[in-house]
Amino acid sequence: MDTLLSLLKGAAPLLATACAGPLAPAAISLLAKTFNAEETVESVAKAIAGDPLASQKLADLELEFAK
């Protein structure tokens, strides 16, 4: 979880907070769908770390999640 949170902190602080709290299952699911990963923390973190467009995707997702 620490790896995922550190990846999210700068680009998507709202999602980082959601992943660390009671909304974690919903946030992980949303991230998994966005990055075409399995719905596990490890898979999502690996997918984000390996995606060259991760910053843009996270920024877009952060705006969508805030709605």
N, C-alpha and C positions, 0 to 999 in steps of 0.2 A: 504494500500500500504506500510505503514511503516513496518509492520510485514514481508511482503515478502522481502522488500529490506534488512532488517536486517538479514534474513535467507540467502540471496544470497551474501551479501557483502564479507564474508570471503572465501566462497567456490567457488564463481563464480562472481567475480567483473565485468566482461564484461557483463554478463547477468543482473546484478544489474543495470548497467548503461543503458543498452538497455530498461529495464523495466521502468526506470525513464524518458525516452525520447520519441522521435517520433517513435521509433521501438517497443514501448510497446506492441501493439497488436500482432505482430509477435512473440515476446519473450514470452508473456503469452501463446500464442497458442502452441508454442514449449514445454514450461514447462508443460502445461496441458496434452499434448500427452505423454510426458515422464513419468509423474506421474499418468496417468490415472485419471485425474480430469476434472471437468467442466472448461470451458475457462473463469473463473472469478478469480480475484486477490485473493479473500477470499478462494476459493476452492483450488487453487494452493498452497497458503501458508499453508493451513491445510494439504494437501497431502504431502508436503515437510517435514513439522514438524513431521508428523506421520510415515515417512518412515525411517527405520533403515539403509537403503542403500543410503540415500539422498546424502551424501558427495561424494560417488563414482559416482552416477548418474549425479550430478551437475558438477563434474570434467570432465566427459566424454562429457557432453552437452556443457560445456564451450569450449572445444577443437573443437567440431563440429560447434558451433555457430561462432567461430573465422575464419572459412574457408571462 
